[in-house]
Amino acid sequence: MSIYTVLSPPPRPGDIAPDPLSLVFIKEGFCWPALIFPEIWLIFRRLWLVLLLDIVAILAVIAAGTILTEAGPATGLILVPARLLLALEGNGLRRWTLYRRGYRLVGVVEGRRLWEAELRFFLEWVPETSAPPPQPAPEPPAPKPPSPEAGEVVGLFPAPGGAT
């Protein structure tokens, strides 16, 4: 079984709960597309900083190969471990990029395939609501004291000073 981490985008103002369609499931482990088509995979996943570092590494290896002309095909062999490392850490780099964009971890789920992991997650998921707490009811206004001038005095003495 594969393990997937579930990430939620940062909440927008006015959102009560995260949209289930915006949740991102990222598989733990080796990433075959990152091994076979690394630059295309980086562009597809919008990992711009990682793509920039990858291009810089490729250019550094090419520059080292042109400076050391007797190295020959050895410069190309340097890229093989770099590609394996990218395939091993590709999903971790994707998760790191999403954390930088404000995503947060919602859960971890396992499944044989992505659809099974999604099904298991959504069957047990209770979204956290970010609704503001309910406002307490406003207090009723304090009763005003009776006004003797308006004849609102209750009791034995209707006028101030006891005059009738």
C-alpha positions in Angstrom: 0.0 0.0 0.0 1.1 3.5 -0.7 0.9 6.4 1.8 -0.5 9.8 0.7 -0.3 13.1 2.5 -3.3 15.3 2.0 -2.7 19.1 1.8 -5.2 21.9 1.9 -4.7 25.3 0.3 -4.7 28.4 2.5 -8.2 29.5 3.5 -9.6 32.5 1.6 -11.6 35.2 3.3 -15.2 34.1 3.7 -14.5 30.4 3.3 -16.1 28.2 6.0 -14.4 25.0 5.1 -11.8 24.0 2.4 -13.2 22.9 -0.9 -12.8 19.1 -1.3 -11.7 19.6 -4.9 -8.8 21.8 -3.9 -7.2 19.2 -1.7 -3.9 17.8 -3.0 -2.9 14.1 -2.5 0.9 13.5 -2.7 2.3 10.0 -2.7 5.2 9.2 -0.5 8.2 7.5 -2.3 9.7 7.2 -5.7 8.4 9.3 -8.6 8.8 7.6 -12.0 7.8 10.6 -14.1 10.5 12.7 -12.3 13.0 10.0 -13.4 11.9 9.6 -17.0 10.9 13.2 -17.9 12.4 15.4 -15.1 12.1 18.9 -16.6 8.6 18.3 -18.1 7.5 16.9 -14.7 8.9 19.9 -12.9 7.0 22.3 -15.2 3.8 20.3 -15.0 3.9 20.4 -11.2 4.9 24.1 -11.2 8.1 23.5 -9.2 9.8 26.6 -10.6 12.5 27.0 -7.9 13.5 23.3 -8.2 13.4 23.6 -12.0 15.8 26.6 -11.8 18.2 24.7 -9.6 18.0 21.7 -11.9 18.9 23.8 -14.9 21.8 25.4 -13.0 23.1 22.0 -12.1 22.9 20.8 -15.7 24.7 23.9 -16.9 27.4 23.4 -14.2 28.0 19.8 -15.3 28.2 20.9 -19.0 30.6 23.7 -18.1 32.7 21.3 -16.1 32.7 18.9 -19.0 33.9 21.6 -21.5 36.6 22.8 -19.1 37.8 19.2 -18.5 37.7 18.0 -22.1 39.5 14.8 -21.2 36.7 13.8 -18.9 34.5 12.8 -22.0 31.4 10.8 -21.1 32.1 11.0 -17.4 30.3 14.3 -17.2 27.1 12.7 -18.4 27.4 10.0 -15.8 27.4 12.7 -13.1 23.8 13.5 -14.0 22.6 9.9 -13.5 22.8 10.1 -9.6 21.3 13.6 -9.8 18.3 12.2 -11.7 17.9 9.3 -9.3 18.0 11.8 -6.4 15.3 13.9 -8.1 13.1 10.9 -8.6 13.6 9.8 -4.9 12.9 13.3 -3.5 10.5 14.6 -6.2 7.3 14.2 -4.1 9.0 15.6 -1.1 10.1 18.7 -3.1 6.5 19.0 -4.4 5.2 18.9 -0.8 7.9 21.5 0.3 6.8 23.8 -2.5 3.1 23.6 -1.5 4.1 24.3 2.2 5.9 27.4 1.0 2.7 28.5 -0.8 0.7 28.3 2.4 -0.8 24.8 2.1 -1.2 22.9 5.4 -1.3 19.2 6.3 -4.9 17.9 6.6 -4.2 14.2 7.0 -2.3 11.1 6.0 -4.1 8.2 4.3 -3.1 4.9 2.7 -4.4 3.1 -0.4 -3.2 0.9 -3.2 -4.1 3.6 -5.8 -4.9 7.3 -5.6 -8.6 6.7 -6.0 -8.7 4.3 -3.1 -6.8 6.7 -0.8 -9.2 9.5 -1.8 -12.2 7.3 -1.0 -10.8 6.3 2.4 -9.9 9.9 3.2 -13.3 11.4 2.3 -15.3 8.7 4.1 -13.7 9.8 7.4 -13.0 13.5 6.7 -14.7 16.1 8.8 -13.7 19.5 7.5 -12.5 22.0 10.1 -14.7 25.0 9.8 -13.1 28.4 10.0 -16.3 30.2 10.5 -16.2 33.0 13.1 -17.7 32.2 16.5 -21.3 33.1 16.9 -21.9 36.6 18.2 -23.6 36.8 21.6 -27.0 38.3 21.6 -26.9 42.0 22.4 -27.8 42.9 26.0 -31.2 44.6 26.4 -30.9 48.3 27.4 -30.9 49.0 31.1 -34.3 50.2 32.4 -34.3 53.9 32.9 -35.4 55.2 36.4 -38.9 56.5 36.6 -39.3 60.2 36.0 -41.3 62.1 38.7 -41.9 65.0 36.3 -43.8 62.7 33.9 -45.9 61.2 36.6 -44.1 57.8 36.4 -43.4 57.5 40.1 -44.7 54.4 41.6 -45.4 54.2 45.3 -46.9 56.3 48.1 -45.3 59.6 47.1 -46.0 60.5 43.5 -44.0 63.7 43.6 -40.5 64.5 44.9 -40.4 65.6 48.5 -43.6 63.9 49.4 -46.0 66.6 48.2 -49.3 65.4 46.8 
